[in-house]
Amino acid sequence: MVKIGNDWDDLLKGEWDKPYYRQLRGFLKSEYSSRTIYPDMHDIFNALRYTPYNDVKVVILGQDPYHGPGQAHGLCFSVKPGVPSPPSLVNIFKELAHEYPSDFRVPRDGYLVPWAERGVLLLNTVLTVRAGQANSHKGKGWEQLTDRVIGLLNERVEPIVFLLWGANARSKKSLVTGSGHLVLEAPHPSPLSAHNGFFGCGHFVRTNEFIEANGLLPVDWRLP
């Protein structure tokens, strides 16, 4: 039984005994005992731990965790304190600095926990990965769980902004059917695609405009 420690526990309690998750759990037990897997097993569900269901204002969907040493800690795009920001995150910060030229200063590192604590769910669609092997845990069952997370958020009456960057995230658009939510799509912030429409997308300002229009406090995107 997975213990999140907030309202996600009641919402997801039916998932842990389903056949797909029992199979996934067996696979992960083997992987963690025989290979280097990221993130640390105690960090796998950090996205849900830091951002309770009822606090979610924004969802940013990633693909799978960073697969380099000391980077992944359970939040998409985020790295541990003191770890240099990977290229995609550097580009996210560049876009923020462009949208908020007087307010946003590029931070010392890419630790995004402050965003998570302000209602930004930083969710990868696959929550684990082998060291040095991107997408190595794709198709093992994580997608069924994270689709369920997205589906539960779609059921919320309160408006949520879904930021879908890149083909993997955009493939989840069909899961967001609630008329009160806002879906914003763009190319991935990777250096390979950021210049094809991520830069200049205006998603951070548009997110806050939507949130404020619905009577909620905007997200403070600033970081230490």
C-alpha positions as CSV (number, residue, x, y, z in Angstrom):
1,M,0.0,0.0,0.0
2,V,1.4,3.4,-1.0
3,K,1.1,6.2,1.5
4,I,1.0,9.7,0.1
5,G,0.0,11.6,3.3
6,N,-2.8,13.8,2.0
7,D,-6.1,13.7,0.2
8,W,-4.6,11.7,-2.7
9,D,-4.7,8.6,-0.4
10,D,-8.5,8.4,-0.4
11,L,-8.7,9.2,-4.1
12,L,-6.2,6.5,-5.2
13,K,-6.8,3.8,-2.6
14,G,-8.4,1.6,-5.1
15,E,-5.4,1.6,-7.5
16,W,-2.8,-0.2,-5.4
17,D,-4.6,-3.6,-5.5
18,K,-5.4,-3.5,-9.2
19,P,-3.5,-6.1,-11.3
20,Y,-1.6,-3.5,-13.3
21,Y,-0.2,-1.9,-10.2
22,R,0.7,-5.3,-8.5
23,Q,2.6,-6.2,-11.7
24,L,4.3,-2.8,-11.7
25,R,5.3,-3.1,-8.1
26,G,6.9,-6.5,-8.8
27,F,8.8,-5.0,-11.8
28,L,10.0,-2.1,-9.6
29,K,11.1,-4.4,-6.8
30,S,13.3,-6.3,-9.3
31,E,14.6,-3.1,-10.9
32,Y,15.6,-1.4,-7.7
33,S,17.3,-4.5,-6.4
34,S,19.4,-5.1,-9.5
35,R,20.0,-1.8,-11.2
36,T,20.4,1.9,-10.6
37,I,16.9,3.5,-10.8
38,Y,15.9,7.1,-10.4
39,P,14.5,8.7,-8.4
40,D,15.2,7.2,-5.0
41,M,12.3,4.9,-4.2
42,H,11.2,7.1,-1.3
43,D,10.9,10.1,-3.8
44,I,8.7,8.3,-6.4
45,F,5.4,10.0,-5.4
46,N,6.8,13.4,-4.3
47,A,4.7,15.2,-6.9
48,L,1.5,14.0,-5.1
49,R,3.0,14.5,-1.7
50,Y,4.0,18.2,-2.3
51,T,0.7,19.1,-4.0
52,P,-2.5,17.8,-2.5
53,Y,-5.4,17.2,-4.8
54,N,-7.5,20.1,-3.5
55,D,-4.6,22.5,-3.8
56,V,-3.8,21.9,-7.5
57,K,-4.1,25.0,-9.7
58,V,-1.8,24.1,-12.5
59,V,-0.6,20.7,-13.9
60,I,2.7,20.6,-15.8
61,L,3.2,17.1,-17.4
62,G,6.6,15.7,-18.0
63,Q,7.6,12.4,-19.6
64,D,9.8,10.5,-17.3
65,P,12.5,11.4,-14.6
66,Y,15.9,12.7,-15.4
67,H,18.2,9.7,-15.7
68,G,21.5,11.3,-14.6
69,P,23.0,10.9,-11.1
70,G,21.6,13.2,-8.4
71,Q,19.0,14.9,-10.6
72,A,15.5,13.3,-10.2
73,H,13.6,13.6,-7.0
74,G,10.0,13.0,-8.1
75,L,9.0,16.3,-9.6
76,C,9.0,16.8,-13.4
77,F,11.7,19.2,-14.7
78,S,13.0,19.8,-11.1
79,V,16.4,18.8,-9.8
80,K,17.8,18.6,-6.3
81,P,19.3,21.7,-4.7
82,G,22.7,22.6,-5.9
83,V,22.4,20.5,-9.1
84,P,22.7,22.6,-12.3
85,S,19.5,23.1,-14.3
86,P,19.2,20.7,-17.3
87,P,18.7,22.4,-20.7
88,S,14.9,22.1,-20.8
89,L,14.6,23.7,-17.4
90,V,17.1,26.5,-18.5
91,N,14.7,27.2,-21.4
92,I,11.7,27.2,-19.0
93,F,13.4,29.8,-17.0
94,K,14.3,31.8,-20.1
95,E,10.6,31.9,-21.1
96,L,9.6,33.0,-17.5
97,A,12.2,35.8,-17.6
98,H,10.8,36.9,-21.0
99,E,7.2,36.9,-19.7
100,Y,8.1,38.5,-16.4
101,P,11.1,40.7,-17.2
102,S,10.9,42.8,-14.0
103,D,9.8,40.1,-11.6
104,F,11.5,36.8,-12.5
105,R,15.2,36.3,-11.8
106,V,16.8,33.0,-13.0
107,P,17.4,31.0,-9.8
108,R,20.6,29.5,-8.6
109,D,19.4,25.9,-9.3
110,G,16.4,24.1,-10.6
111,Y,14.7,23.0,-7.4
112,L,11.0,23.5,-8.1
113,V,9.5,22.5,-4.8
114,P,8.3,26.0,-4.1
115,W,6.1,25.7,-7.2
116,A,4.7,22.4,-6.0
117,E,3.9,23.9,-2.6
118,R,2.0,26.8,-4.4
119,G,-0.3,24.4,-6.3
120,V,1.7,23.4,-9.4
121,L,1.5,19.6,-9.8
122,L,4.8,18.6,-11.4
123,L,3.8,15.2,-12.7
124,N,5.7,12.9,-15.0
125,T,3.6,10.4,-16.9
126,V,6.2,7.7,-16.0
127,L,7.6,7.9,-12.5
128,T,10.8,5.9,-12.6
129,V,13.7,5.3,-15.0
130,R,16.9,3.3,-15.3
131,A,20.1,5.3,-15.0
132,G,21.2,6.5,-18.4
133,Q,18.2,5.1,-20.2
134,A,15.4,7.5,-21.0
135,N,12.0,5.9,-21.4
136,S,13.2,2.6,-20.0
137,H,10.2,2.2,-17.7
138,K,7.7,3.3,-20.4
139,G,4.8,0.9,-20.8
140,K,5.2,-0.9,-17.5
141,G,2.1,0.4,-15.9
142,W,2.9,4.0,-14.7
143,E,0.8,5.5,-17.5
144,Q,-2.3,3.8,-16.2
145,L,-1.8,5.4,-12.7
146,T,-0.9,8.8,-14.0
147,D,-3.8,8.8,-16.4
148,R,-6.0,8.1,-13.4
149,V,-4.4,11.1,-11.6
150,I,-5.2,13.3,-14.6
151,G,-8.8,11.9,-14.8
152,L,-9.4,12.7,-11.1
153,L,-8.1,16.3,-11.6
154,N,-10.4,16.6,-14.6
155,E,-13.3,15.8,-12.3
156,R,-12.6,18.9,-10.1
157,V,-15.2,21.6,-10.3
158,E,-12.5,24.2,-9.5
159,P,-10.6,25.3,-12.7
160,I,-7.2,23.9,-13.4
161,V,-4.7,24.9,-16.0
162,F,-3.0,22.0,-17.8
163,L,0.3,22.9,-19.5
164,L,1.1,20.3,-22.1
165,W,4.6,20.7,-23.6
166,G,5.8,18.2,-26.3
167,A,4.2,15.2,-28.0
168,N,4.1,13.0,-24.9
169,A,2.2,15.5,-22.8
170,R,0.0,16.6,-25.6
171,S,-1.2,13.0,-26.1
172,K,-3.0,13.4,-22.7
173,K,-5.2,16.2,-23.9
174,S,-8.1,13.9,-24.5
175,L,-8.2,13.2,-20.8
176,V,-9.1,16.8,-20.0
177,T,-12.8,17.1,-20.9
178,G,-14.0,19.5,-18.2
179,S,-15.3,22.7,-19.7
180,G,-14.0,24.8,-16.7
181,H,-10.4,23.8,-17.3
182,L,-7.8,25.5,-19.5
183,V,-5.4,23.4,-21.7
184,L,-2.3,25.1,-23.1
185,E,-0.1,23.3,-25.6
186,A,3.4,24.0,-26.9
187,P,6.4,22.2,-28.2
188,H,8.7,20.7,-25.6
189,P,11.2,23.2,-23.9
190,S,14.1,20.9,-25.0
191,P,16.8,22.8,-27.0
192,L,15.7,20.6,-30.0
193,S,12.2,22.1,-30.1
194,A,12.0,25.2,-27.9
195,H,12.5,27.5,-30.8
196,N,9.5,26.0,-32.6
197,G,7.0,27.6,-30.4
198,F,7.8,27.1,-26.7
199,F,9.7,30.4,-26.6
200,G,7.1,33.1,-26.8
201,C,4.2,30.8,-25.8
202,G,3.2,33.1,-22.9
203,H,1.9,30.1,-20.9
204,F,2.9,31.4,-17.5
205,V,1.2,34.8,-17.9
206,R,-1.8,33.2,-19.5
207,T,-2.0,30.7,-16.7
208,N,-2.2,33.4,-14.1
209,E,-4.7,35.5,-16.1
210,F,-7.0,32.5,-16.2
211,I,-6.5,31.7,-12.5
212,E,-7.2,35.3,-11.4
213,A,-10.2,35.5,-13.7
214,N,-11.6,32.6,-11.7
215,G,-11.1,34.3,-8.4
216,L,-8.0,32.5,-7.3
217,L,-4.6,33.8,-6.3
218,P,-2.0,33.7,-9.1
219,V,1.0,31.4,-9.0
220,D,4.2,33.1,-7.8
221,W,6.7,31.7,-10.2
222,R,9.7,33.3,-8.5
223,L,12.3,30.9,-7.0
224,P,15.2,31.5,-4.5
